[in-house]
Amino acid sequence: MSQNNVFGSISDFFSSLGNLNGADQVNRFFQYYWYVWLIIALAVVIIIAVNVAICYYFCHHRKLNEIDPLTGEKRLYNKEWGITKPLQSVFIPVEQNKKDEDDDPTDIDQYDDSKFAIEALMEHNQFRIQHGAGPLMANEYLNKAATDWARELAKINELKHSPDQWRRYQGSVLGESLAYFIGPILKGDRLTDMWYREVRRHDFNADLQENTLHFSQVVWKGTREVGFGRCQTEDKKQWYGVALYYPPGNFPNQYAYNVLPRSDLEDFRLA
């Protein structure tokens, strides 16, 4: 091996490798070409790291695109990577104003959307207190988004939930409740009562129940913010109401903690 070239050459390396005959030669070979073995070791480590990253990516990608057995749709988020899509009810309440409770249509001018949202929030929080849940906070962005979707529903005159992309917020999909009301004015307390009445058929000893999803979202303990919107149809006879919740509720296996039975003691606290 030449002493003039410290690092030797590729041809020297392979020729020396082929001429190893004894332990002393092997020892000198490893000492002289130490940098080659260091490069080989680093290359092996890099190859292993790249393969691990590739496996991680494809496993992650597969989980993000799993088919939800409940909806038949691809999940936006897997439970191991973020918040999953909340279940939305297909049983949307429809209510017609009773003749003995007709509101004066002229009251619409005094009862604007801001009063509607405040009243709906207050009614929500009254029910939440009774079920051991903390009060919700108003979110102006959610108010606007709910109003926008209510206007879209009034425009097409059809009840349907908004697309997932419409409800993307803070890394999750917002919870959404809808209602359809026939009458001169849809007020915030009436909207909330339409959803809360589902409590009559809710079983607090069971988990997710598709026919009481509006009620469970109203009192869902983990929800902290809410927005409300409404819009009247062009013929001035019907209203569409929308509420958006963050974080969303109605997740399986979380009802025991988030949806609590009403306590009789709350009657005294509200008095």
Backbone as CSV, one residue per row, in Angstrom:
resi,resn,N_x,N_y,N_z,CA_x,CA_y,CA_z,C_x,C_y,C_z
1,MET,0.841,-1.193,0.000,0.000,0.000,0.000,0.873,1.239,0.000
2,SER,0.595,2.195,-0.853,1.401,3.412,-0.957,1.177,4.303,0.240
3,GLN,2.302,4.878,0.759,2.204,5.774,1.900,2.019,7.226,1.451
4,ASN,2.192,7.488,0.130,2.075,8.852,-0.362,0.628,9.327,-0.396
5,ASN,-0.288,8.417,-0.688,-1.713,8.749,-0.747,-2.373,8.237,0.531
6,VAL,-2.754,9.195,1.397,-3.297,8.804,2.705,-4.560,7.990,2.551
7,PHE,-5.437,8.400,1.634,-6.722,7.728,1.466,-6.693,6.604,0.441
8,GLY,-5.546,6.442,-0.186,-5.453,5.379,-1.181,-6.326,5.673,-2.372
9,SER,-6.690,4.645,-3.120,-7.575,4.796,-4.279,-8.518,3.610,-4.315
10,ILE,-9.540,3.744,-5.116,-10.525,2.654,-5.221,-9.856,1.382,-5.723
11,SER,-8.944,1.521,-6.702,-8.275,0.327,-7.233,-7.371,-0.299,-6.176
12,ASP,-6.675,0.560,-5.398,-5.843,0.022,-4.310,-6.684,-0.729,-3.284
13,PHE,-7.861,-0.160,-3.011,-8.735,-0.780,-2.004,-9.132,-2.189,-2.417
14,PHE,-9.611,-2.354,-3.657,-10.082,-3.670,-4.089,-8.922,-4.645,-4.320
15,SER,-7.781,-4.109,-4.808,-6.629,-5.013,-4.999,-6.079,-5.484,-3.660
16,SER,-6.036,-4.576,-2.672,-5.574,-4.966,-1.342,-6.547,-5.934,-0.692
17,LEU,-7.845,-5.736,-0.943,-8.857,-6.619,-0.365,-8.708,-8.037,-0.897
18,GLY,-8.300,-8.146,-2.150,-8.161,-9.475,-2.737,-6.864,-10.172,-2.370
19,ASN,-5.913,-9.449,-1.781,-4.617,-10.036,-1.450,-4.423,-10.289,0.042
20,LEU,-5.526,-10.232,0.797,-5.420,-10.476,2.238,-5.182,-11.964,2.496
21,ASN,-4.046,-12.271,3.165,-3.705,-13.683,3.403,-3.578,-14.028,4.883
22,GLY,-3.376,-13.046,5.730,-3.177,-13.358,7.137,-3.839,-12.343,8.038
23,ALA,-3.798,-12.635,9.340,-4.433,-11.766,10.315,-3.768,-10.404,10.360
24,ASP,-2.434,-10.360,10.224,-1.732,-9.084,10.260,-2.130,-8.202,9.082
25,GLN,-2.256,-8.819,7.910,-2.663,-8.046,6.732,-4.098,-7.514,6.872
26,VAL,-4.965,-8.342,7.408,-6.359,-7.914,7.627,-6.403,-6.746,8.582
27,ASN,-5.587,-6.820,9.676,-5.575,-5.752,10.676,-5.072,-4.438,10.077
28,ARG,-3.946,-4.518,9.302,-3.417,-3.326,8.664,-4.392,-2.762,7.630
29,PHE,-5.097,-3.650,6.931,-6.068,-3.220,5.914,-7.196,-2.403,6.551
30,PHE,-7.739,-2.893,7.668,-8.818,-2.183,8.337,-8.354,-0.838,8.907
31,GLN,-7.131,-0.791,9.435,-6.606,0.451,9.977,-6.372,1.482,8.877
32,TYR,-5.882,1.022,7.734,-5.565,1.935,6.648,-6.832,2.485,5.979
33,TYR,-7.809,1.612,5.757,-9.047,2.019,5.075,-10.220,2.227,6.045
34,TRP,-9.929,2.795,7.227,-10.978,2.995,8.236,-12.118,3.868,7.720
35,TYR,-11.767,4.865,6.884,-12.785,5.796,6.404,-13.782,5.103,5.476
36,VAL,-13.343,4.079,4.752,-14.249,3.345,3.856,-15.315,2.634,4.657
37,TRP,-14.879,2.010,5.740,-15.854,1.285,6.563,-16.807,2.248,7.273
38,LEU,-16.296,3.433,7.627,-17.178,4.444,8.228,-18.252,4.875,7.234
39,ILE,-17.849,5.096,5.981,-18.819,5.497,4.952,-19.852,4.403,4.719
40,ILE,-19.383,3.134,4.675,-20.309,2.013,4.475,-21.306,1.927,5.624
41,ALA,-20.813,2.118,6.867,-21.696,2.046,8.037,-22.747,3.155,7.993
42,LEU,-22.305,4.377,7.643,-23.258,5.487,7.541,-24.286,5.242,6.441
43,ALA,-23.828,4.675,5.328,-24.752,4.384,4.224,-25.809,3.372,4.643
44,VAL,-25.404,2.365,5.413,-26.362,1.352,5.888,-27.395,1.995,6.810
45,VAL,-26.905,2.875,7.705,-27.827,3.561,8.620,-28.819,4.426,7.846
46,ILE,-28.332,5.153,6.836,-29.212,6.012,6.029,-30.247,5.184,5.276
47,ILE,-29.822,4.050,4.713,-30.757,3.181,3.986,-31.851,2.672,4.914
48,ILE,-31.474,2.253,6.117,-32.469,1.767,7.090,-33.439,2.887,7.453
49,ALA,-32.905,4.115,7.699,-33.762,5.244,8.065,-34.744,5.586,6.947
50,VAL,-34.280,5.557,5.699,-35.150,5.857,4.558,-36.264,4.818,4.443
51,ASN,-35.932,3.558,4.630,-36.950,2.500,4.556,-37.980,2.628,5.670
52,VAL,-37.520,2.977,6.874,-38.456,3.183,7.985,-39.393,4.350,7.669
53,ALA,-38.851,5.452,7.109,-39.674,6.608,6.758,-40.708,6.253,5.689
54,ILE,-40.299,5.445,4.711,-41.235,5.044,3.655,-42.373,4.192,4.236
55,CYS,-42.029,3.251,5.099,-43.050,2.411,5.739,-43.996,3.253,6.585
56,TYR,-43.428,4.221,7.323,-44.235,5.109,8.157,-45.227,5.896,7.307
57,TYR,-44.753,6.432,6.191,-45.607,7.239,5.321,-46.779,6.427,4.775
58,PHE,-46.484,5.226,4.260,-47.548,4.445,3.642,-48.538,3.915,4.678
59,CYS,-48.050,3.583,5.878,-48.974,3.168,6.939,-49.874,4.329,7.332
60,HIS,-49.291,5.523,7.456,-50.054,6.723,7.778,-51.074,7.013,6.687
61,HIS,-50.651,6.963,5.442,-51.524,7.243,4.309,-52.686,6.248,4.265
62,ARG,-52.400,5.001,4.550,-53.467,3.991,4.534,-54.499,4.269,5.616
63,LYS,-54.018,4.670,6.806,-54.953,4.936,7.899,-55.813,6.157,7.606
64,LEU,-55.208,7.189,6.986,-55.969,8.385,6.672,-57.056,8.110,5.647
65,ASN,-56.905,7.061,4.865,-57.867,6.750,3.811,-58.688,5.503,4.107
66,GLU,-58.733,5.104,5.374,-59.580,3.965,5.740,-61.042,4.301,5.463
67,ILE,-61.823,3.306,5.127,-63.247,3.488,4.904,-63.965,3.380,6.241
68,ASP,-64.741,4.403,6.562,-65.499,4.397,7.808,-66.659,3.406,7.667
69,PRO,-66.748,2.383,8.527,-67.828,1.394,8.391,-69.210,1.980,8.638
70,LEU,-69.288,3.123,9.347,-70.587,3.712,9.634,-71.132,4.507,8.457
71,THR,-70.241,5.211,7.747,-70.691,6.092,6.674,-70.303,5.615,5.288
72,GLY,-69.336,4.689,5.196,-68.855,4.254,3.897,-67.955,5.263,3.223
73,GLU,-67.563,6.339,3.956,-66.704,7.365,3.405,-65.293,7.232,3.954
74,LYS,-64.342,7.872,3.260,-62.976,7.877,3.754,-62.864,8.814,4.950
75,ARG,-62.176,8.356,5.987,-61.983,9.196,7.157,-61.020,10.337,6.831
76,LEU,-61.359,11.537,7.299,-60.426,12.654,7.159,-59.269,12.506,8.130
77,TYR,-59.560,11.990,9.315,-58.530,11.788,10.317,-58.760,10.441,10.992
78,ASN,-57.688,9.751,11.262,-57.769,8.528,12.041,-57.599,8.878,13.504
79,LYS,-58.176,8.086,14.393,-58.121,8.407,15.819,-56.696,8.485,16.332
80,GLU,-55.746,7.823,15.671,-54.363,7.868,16.107,-53.632,9.103,15.587
81,TRP,-54.263,9.841,14.672,-53.572,10.969,14.059,-54.303,12.290,14.277
82,GLY,-55.503,12.291,14.767,-56.235,13.534,14.975,-57.665,13.244,15.351
83,ILE,-58.529,14.222,15.158,-59.927,14.097,15.549,-60.719,13.509,14.395
84,THR,-61.514,12.499,14.660,-62.292,11.867,13.601,-63.535,12.681,13.281
85,LYS,-64.149,12.345,12.186,-65.362,13.021,11.755,-66.525,12.645,12.671
86,PRO,-67.253,13.639,13.227,-68.389,13.312,14.098,-69.553,12.769,13.285
87,LEU,-70.379,11.963,13.930,-71.554,11.409,13.262,-72.656,12.451,13.235
88,GLN,-73.282,12.640,12.079,-74.364,13.605,11.936,-75.690,12.880,11.789
89,SER,-76.736,13.464,12.348,-78.045,12.823,12.327,-78.744,13.066,10.996
90,VAL,-79.400,12.011,10.503,-80.245,12.159,9.316,-81.683,12.472,9.717
91,PHE,-81.976,12.407,11.026,-83.318,12.701,11.540,-83.365,14.177,11.935
92,ILE,-83.536,15.055,10.948,-83.516,16.492,11.195,-84.912,16.954,11.599
93,PRO,-85.032,17.647,12.741,-86.363,18.030,13.223,-87.039,19.078,12.348
94,VAL,-88.331,18.870,12.129,-89.165,19.814,11.389,-90.327,20.195,12.293
95,GLU,-90.580,21.488,12.427,-91.642,21.938,13.325,-92.457,23.037,12.665
96,GLN,-93.768,23.000,12.913,-94.660,24.026,12.381,-95.196,24.832,13.548
97,ASN,-95.261,26.141,13.378,-95.740,27.012,14.435,-97.207,26.726,14.742
98,LYS,-97.516,26.604,16.030,-98.892,26.354,16.435,-99.722,27.634,16.284
99,LYS,-100.997,27.452,15.965,-101.853,28.607,15.704,-101.997,29.509,16.923
100,ASP,-102.004,28.918,18.111,-102.174,29.737,19.307,-100.864,30.370,19.767
101,GLU,-99.775,30.111,19.024,-98.483,30.693,19.377,-97.899,31.502,18.223
102,ASP,-98.772,31.941,17.313,-98.267,32.688,16.158,-97.587,33.970,16.613
103,ASP,-96.403,34.215,16.030,-95.693,35.452,16.310,-96.111,36.516,15.298
104,ASP,-96.049,37.749,15.725,-96.340,38.859,14.833,-95.208,38.995,13.825
105,PRO,-95.488,38.887,12.529,-94.412,38.991,11.539,-93.625,40.288,11.642
106,THR,-94.234,41.353,12.187,-93.511,42.613,12.318,-92.395,42.522,13.354
107,ASP,-92.420,41.478,14.210,-91.369,41.320,15.214,-90.026,40.969,14.589
108,ILE,-90.025,40.551,13.342,-88.779,40.170,12.685,-87.794,41.336,12.677
109,ASP,-88.327,42.559,12.516,-87.449,43.730,12.482,-86.761,43.968,13.820
110,GLN,-87.421,43.607,14.921,-86.832,43.805,16.242,-86.009,42.599,16.702
111,TYR,-86.174,41.488,16.033,-85.483,40.259,16.445,-84.493,39.875,15.355
112,ASP,-83.295,40.461,15.407,-82.310,40.228,14.360,-81.490,38.975,14.650
113,ASP,-80.523,38.690,13.752,-79.735,37.464,13.870,-78.851,37.450,15.117
114,SER,-78.382,38.619,15.553,-77.540,38.659,16.753,-78.343,38.274,17.990
115,LYS,-79.590,38.759,18.091,-80.441,38.368,19.221,-80.773,36.881,19.148
116,PHE,-80.986,36.403,17.937,-81.258,34.973,17.746,-80.099,34.128,18.260
117,ALA,-78.858,34.508,17.920,-77.685,33.736,18.342,-77.495,33.799,19.852
118,ILE,-77.710,34.976,20.445,-77.566,35.117,21.903,-78.606,34.273,22.621
119,GLU,-79.841,34.307,22.146,-80.906,33.548,22.785,-80.664,32.046,22.670
120,ALA,-80.187,31.606,21.497,-79.882,30.181,21.322,-78.743,29.761,22.247
121,LEU,-77.730,30.614,22.393,-76.615,30.312,23.287,-77.082,30.208,24.732
122,MET,-77.891,31.138,25.171,-78.392,31.119,26.555,-79.234,29.876,26.818
123,GLU,-80.060,29.508,25.857,-80.906,28.318,26.033,-80.048,27.053,26.053
124,HIS,-79.040,26.993,25.199,-78.106,25.863,25.222,-77.467,25.733,26.606
125,ASN,-76.977,26.834,27.133,-76.262,26.787,28.405,-77.178,26.439,29.568
126,GLN,-78.443,26.831,29.497,-79.392,26.424,30.539,-79.526,24.907,30.578
127,PHE,-79.658,24.297,29.404,-79.780,22.840,29.350,-78.467,22.162,29.738
128,ARG,-77.349,22.735,29.345,-76.053,22.129,29.658,-75.805,22.108,31.169
129,ILE,-76.174,23.177,31.851,-76.010,23.211,33.307,-76.789,22.082,33.954
130,GLN,-77.980,21.827,33.446,-78.811,20.761,34.015,-78.200,19.379,33.822
131,HIS,-77.330,19.247,32.830,-76.714,17.942,32.545,-75.225,17.920,32.905
132,GLY,-74.807,18.804,33.766,-73.439,18.773,34.276,-72.373,19.182,33.289
133,ALA,-72.731,19.947,32.265,-71.759,20.408,31.271,-71.521,21.901,31.447
134,GLY,-70.304,22.340,31.158,-69.970,23.751,31.275,-70.614,24.577,30.170
135,PRO,-70.744,25.882,30.386,-71.369,26.750,29.377,-70.520,26.874,28.117
136,LEU,-71.194,27.047,26.999,-70.518,27.268,25.722,-70.195,28.745,25.549
137,MET,-69.165,29.015,24.757,-68.813,30.389,24.411,-69.215,30.663,22.968
138,ALA,-69.678,31.878,22.714,-70.030,32.269,21.350,-68.765,32.437,20.520
139,ASN,-68.833,32.002,19.272,-67.713,32.119,18.338,-68.240,32.809,17.078
140,GLU,-67.755,34.024,16.828,-68.276,34.815,15.710,-67.994,34.154,14.355
141,TYR,-66.853,33.482,14.251,-66.559,32.786,12.992,-67.580,31.671,12.755
142,LEU,-67.910,30.938,13.815,-68.895,29.865,13.674,-70.285,30.440,13.408
143,ASN,-70.605,31.588,14.002,-71.888,32.245,13.702,-71.995,32.556,12.212
144,LYS,-70.919,33.083,11.651,-70.928,33.442,10.226,-71.026,32.197,9.345
145,ALA,-70.248,31.153,9.705,-70.282,29.925,8.912,-71.659,29.271,8.976
146,ALA,-72.287,29.277,10.168,-73.624,28.690,10.313,-74.647,29.491,9.515
147,THR,-74.535,30.815,9.544,-75.452,31.664,8.780,-75.280,31.445,7.282
148,ASP,-74.044,31.323,6.840,-73.782,31.083,5.416,-74.431,29.784,4.947
149,TRP,-74.324,28.725,5.780,-74.920,27.458,5.358,-76.444,27.518,5.430
150,ALA,-76.990,28.236,6.409,-78.444,28.401,6.484,-78.952,29.122,5.227
151,ARG,-78.214,30.106,4.763,-78.600,30.802,3.535,-78.535,29.880,2.323
152,GLU,-77.536,29.005,2.317,-77.435,28.035,1.218,-78.629,27.085,1.231
153,LEU,-79.041,26.642,2.426,-80.194,25.742,2.532,-81.474,26.443,2.091
154,ALA,-81.635,27.706,2.488,-82.824,28.451,2.087,-82.843,28.670,0.573
155,LYS,-81.676,28.817,0.006,-81.578,29.035,-1.443,-82.011,27.806,-2.222
156,ILE,-81.528,26.616,-1.781,-81.876,25.378,-2.489,-83.163,24.769,-1.929
157,ASN,-83.610,25.318,-0.773,-84.841,24.848,-0.110,-84.809,23.341,0.120
158,GLU,-83.724,22.909,0.747,-83.527,21.479,1.001,-82.697,21.300,2.271
159,LEU,-83.043,20.289,3.053,-82.315,19.998,4.289,-81.197,18.997,4.018
160,LYS,-79.969,19.426,4.218,-78.841,18.502,4.114,-77.645,19.095,4.851
161,HIS,-76.794,18.199,5.355,-75.616,18.647,6.079,-74.590,19.223,5.115
162,SER,-73.809,20.167,5.618,-72.781,20.798,4.805,-71.650,19.821,4.526
163,PRO,-70.898,20.010,3.438,-69.756,19.132,3.140,-68.697,19.228,4.235
164,ASP,-67.907,18.178,4.352,-66.854,18.159,5.369,-65.908,19.338,5.230
165,GLN,-65.554,19.686,3.978,-64.614,20.786,3.777,-65.182,22.111,4.273
166,TRP,-66.498,22.268,4.225,-67.152,23.469,4.711,-66.938,23.609,6.220
167,ARG,-66.876,22.474,6.902,-66.813,22.485,8.370,-65.411,22.228,8.918
168,ARG,-64.388,22.338,8.080,-63.024,22.192,8.581,-62.652,23.395,9.441
169,TYR,-62.231,23.140,10.683,-61.913,24.239,11.597,-60.972,23.727,12.672
170,GLN,-59.839,24.435,12.845,-58.877,24.108,13.902,-58.472,22.630,13.875
171,GLY,-58.261,22.082,12.694,-57.788,20.715,12.578,-58.832,19.646,12.793
172,SER,-60.108,19.992,12.764,-61.159,18.982,12.944,-62.351,19.328,12.057
173,VAL,-63.355,18.475,12.083,-64.607,18.727,11.374,-65.647,19.126,12.416
174,LEU,-66.248,20.288,12.267,-67.200,20.792,13.254,-68.436,19.900,13.352
175,GLY,-69.002,19.833,14.548,-70.306,19.213,14.707,-71.368,20.147,14.147
176,GLU,-72.447,19.569,13.608,-73.470,20.399,12.963,-74.857,19.860,13.269
177,SER,-75.763,20.767,13.652,-77.170,20.425,13.848,-78.019,21.317,12.951
178,LEU,-79.062,20.723,12.360,-79.953,21.441,11.459,-81.395,21.364,11.953
179,ALA,-82.195,22.328,11.544,-83.624,22.306,11.866,-84.383,23.062,10.784
180,TYR,-85.653,22.689,10.632,-86.532,23.315,9.641,-87.792,23.764,10.368
181,PHE,-88.135,25.040,10.215,-89.265,25.600,10.960,-90.218,26.303,10.006
182,ILE,-91.508,26.031,10.172,-92.543,26.664,9.363,-93.260,27.688,10.235
183,GLY,-93.103,28.941,9.904,-93.712,29.999,10.702,-93.059,31.332,10.426
184,PRO,-93.603,32.407,11.034,-93.091,33.747,10.736,-91.710,34.040,11.301
185,ILE,-91.376,33.518,12.490,-90.090,33.829,13.113,-89.510,32.573,13.758
186,LEU,-88.250,32.291,13.472,-87.517,31.235,14.170,-86.642,31.906,15.224
187,LYS,-86.925,31.620,16.489,-86.173,32.219,17.586,-85.168,31.222,18.148
188,GLY,-84.180,31.744,18.878,-83.099,30.912,19.381,-83.534,29.876,20.390
189,ASP,-84.478,30.240,21.272,-84.926,29.264,22.265,-85.729,28.146,21.611
190,ARG,-86.521,28.504,20.606,-87.324,27.488,19.911,-86.426,26.515,19.148
191,LEU,-85.399,27.048,18.511,-84.458,26.193,17.783,-83.810,25.185,18.729
192,THR,-83.355,25.673,19.874,-82.700,24.797,20.852,-83.667,23.771,21.405
193,ASP,-84.894,24.188,21.690,-85.902,23.264,22.239,-86.208,22.136,21.260
194,MET,-86.208,22.428,19.961,-86.470,21.402,18.965,-85.447,20.274,19.071
195,TRP,-84.194,20.649,19.322,-83.142,19.644,19.436,-83.153,18.962,20.807
196,TYR,-83.407,19.735,21.846,-83.320,19.178,23.201,-84.442,18.179,23.484
197,ARG,-85.587,18.317,22.824,-86.714,17.416,23.091,-86.378,15.957,22.823
198,GLU,-85.301,15.692,22.107,-84.883,14.314,21.873,-84.480,13.614,23.174
199,VAL,-84.294,14.372,24.254,-83.924,13.785,25.544,-84.962,12.764,26.000
200,ARG,-86.205,12.933,25.555,-87.285,12.036,25.987,-87.056,10.593,25.555
201,ARG,-86.331,10.395,24.458,-86.092,9.029,23.996,-84.623,8.618,24.103
202,HIS,-83.824,9.434,24.786,-82.403,9.104,24.933,-82.198,8.149,26.104
203,ASP,-81.423,7.095,25.875,-81.083,6.118,26.908,-79.689,6.452,27.431
204,PHE,-79.618,6.923,28.684,-78.340,7.337,29.245,-77.451,6.155,29.615
205,ASN,-77.983,4.962,29.548,-77.174,3.774,29.818,-76.586,3.172,28.542
206,ALA,-76.903,3.770,27.400,-76.394,3.274,26.115,-75.388,4.264,25.554
207,ASP,-74.736,3.853,24.472,-73.740,4.723,23.838,-74.416,5.506,22.710
208,LEU,-73.776,5.632,21.591,-74.265,6.445,20.486,-75.653,6.002,20.028
209,GLN,-76.568,6.963,19.897,-77.934,6.692,19.454,-78.283,7.661,18.328
210,GLU,-78.525,7.120,17.152,-78.673,7.954,15.965,-79.929,8.827,15.987
211,ASN,-80.916,8.494,16.795,-82.144,9.300,16.814,-82.132,10.369,17.903
212,THR,-81.015,10.533,18.622,-80.930,11.598,19.633,-79.616,12.380,19.516
213,LEU,-79.068,12.447,18.331,-77.764,13.092,18.150,-77.827,14.605,18.357
214,HIS,-78.975,15.226,18.099,-79.089,16.668,18.330,-79.039,16.960,19.829
215,PHE,-79.794,16.194,20.609,-79.776,16.399,22.057,-78.382,16.185,22.631
216,SER,-77.750,15.080,22.250,-76.440,14.771,22.825,-75.408,15.826,22.457
217,GLN,-75.535,16.441,21.265,-74.605,17.506,20.915,-74.854,18.772,21.726
218,VAL,-76.121,19.055,22.026,-76.439,20.232,22.841,-75.750,20.167,24.195
219,VAL,-75.752,18.982,24.828,-75.221,18.854,26.190,-73.845,18.185,26.220
220,TRP,-73.223,17.979,25.062,-71.921,17.282,25.011,-70.890,18.044,25.844
221,LYS,-70.371,17.385,26.851,-69.509,18.038,27.839,-68.224,18.581,27.233
222,GLY,-67.666,17.899,26.253,-66.387,18.295,25.680,-66.456,19.463,24.713
223,THR,-67.651,19.869,24.296,-67.793,20.999,23.381,-67.625,22.307,24.149
224,ARG,-66.909,23.267,23.545,-66.616,24.526,24.248,-67.139,25.772,23.518
225,GLU,-67.249,25.712,22.186,-67.655,26.895,21.422,-68.775,26.532,20.452
226,VAL,-69.567,27.534,20.095,-70.718,27.273,19.233,-71.029,28.511,18.411
227,GLY,-71.667,28.290,17.266,-72.154,29.378,16.430,-73.518,29.028,15.874
228,PHE,-74.376,30.026,15.712,-75.749,29.786,15.253,-76.051,30.647,14.032
229,GLY,-76.869,30.089,13.138,-77.301,30.831,11.968,-78.703,30.422,11.568
230,ARG,-79.391,31.313,10.884,-80.750,31.027,10.390,-80.963,31.811,9.110
231,CYS,-81.932,31.364,8.332,-82.282,32.102,7.116,-83.716,31.751,6.727
232,GLN,-84.442,32.747,6.309,-85.832,32.566,5.879,-85.882,32.331,4.382
233,THR,-86.789,31.471,3.969,-86.921,31.194,2.538,-87.517,32.401,1.817
234,GLU,-87.436,32.374,0.512,-87.866,33.517,-0.294,-89.353,33.805,-0.142
235,ASP,-90.154,32.764,0.105,-91.598,32.976,0.244,-91.996,33.442,1.640
236,LYS,-90.998,33.609,2.544,-91.221,34.128,3.906,-92.082,33.205,4.766
237,LYS,-92.096,31.921,4.439,-92.928,30.985,5.201,-92.124,29.976,5.995
238,GLN,-90.888,29.710,5.615,-90.083,28.696,6.289,-88.729,29.283,6.694
239,TRP,-88.137,28.607,7.694,-86.804,28.983,8.169,-85.915,27.744,8.212
240,TYR,-84.640,27.947,7.961,-83.623,26.918,8.179,-82.694,27.394,9.296
241,GLY,-82.473,26.515,10.275,-81.595,26.833,11.390,-80.382,25.921,11.409
242,VAL,-79.222,26.484,11.763,-77.959,25.741,11.771,-77.175,26.095,13.030
243,ALA,-76.550,25.089,13.627,-75.605,25.309,14.723,-74.328,24.535,14.423
244,LEU,-73.188,25.163,14.695,-71.880,24.531,14.512,-71.159,24.491,15.851
245,TYR,-70.567,23.324,16.170,-69.982,23.103,17.493,-68.500,22.746,17.385
246,TYR,-67.711,23.318,18.324,-66.289,23.003,18.407,-65.867,22.878,19.870
247,PRO,-65.114,21.827,20.209,-64.897,20.609,19.414,-66.212,19.852,19.225
248,PRO,-66.293,19.042,18.195,-67.549,18.336,17.921,-67.828,17.252,18.942
249,GLY,-69.090,16.854,19.016,-69.487,15.750,19.895,-69.917,14.536,19.101
250,ASN,-70.649,13.650,19.769,-71.217,12.451,19.146,-70.158,11.483,18.632
251,PHE,-69.190,11.171,19.487,-68.197,10.158,19.170,-68.508,8.878,19.941
252,PRO,-68.458,7.718,19.295,-68.727,6.454,19.993,-67.758,6.258,21.166
253,ASN,-68.241,5.555,22.165,-67.459,5.186,23.349,-67.068,6.385,24.212
254,GLN,-67.713,7.545,24.005,-67.422,8.720,24.831,-68.681,9.280,25.500
255,TYR,-69.792,8.594,25.358,-71.056,9.117,25.871,-71.139,9.084,27.390
256,ALA,-70.562,8.083,28.014,-70.659,7.968,29.471,-70.072,9.188,30.167
257,TYR,-69.052,9.776,29.573,-68.405,10.946,30.173,-69.040,12.255,29.706
258,ASN,-69.505,12.305,28.454,-69.934,13.572,27.861,-71.426,13.844,27.894
259,VAL,-72.256,12.820,28.026,-73.712,13.025,28.045,-74.245,12.459,29.356
260,LEU,-74.494,13.362,30.300,-74.883,12.950,31.651,-76.383,13.140,31.851
261,PRO,-77.006,12.289,32.677,-78.437,12.461,32.952,-78.702,13.767,33.701
262,ARG,-79.895,14.256,33.560,-80.280,15.495,34.227,-80.424,15.245,35.724
263,SER,-79.884,16.149,36.503,-79.968,16.025,37.956,-81.118,16.875,38.477
264,ASP,-81.918,16.314,39.376,-83.029,17.057,39.980,-82.525,18.226,40.803
265,LEU,-81.288,18.139,41.280,-80.719,19.237,42.063,-80.554,20.494,41.241
266,GLU,-80.505,20.366,39.931,-80.326,21.532,39.085,-81.539,22.452,39.145
267,ASP,-82.715,21.893,39.486,-83.902,22.733,39.615,-83.704,23.799,40.679
268,PHE,-83.023,23.416,41.757,-82.796,24.370,42.836,-81.732,25.395,42.459
269,ARG,-80.715,24.959,41.689,-79.664,25.861,41.305,-80.163,26.881,40.292
270,LEU,-81.133,26.490,39.451,-81.660,27.409,38.451,-82.734,28.325,39.001
271,ALA,-83.281,27.989,40.182,-84.368,28.768,40.756,-83.884,30.141,41.233
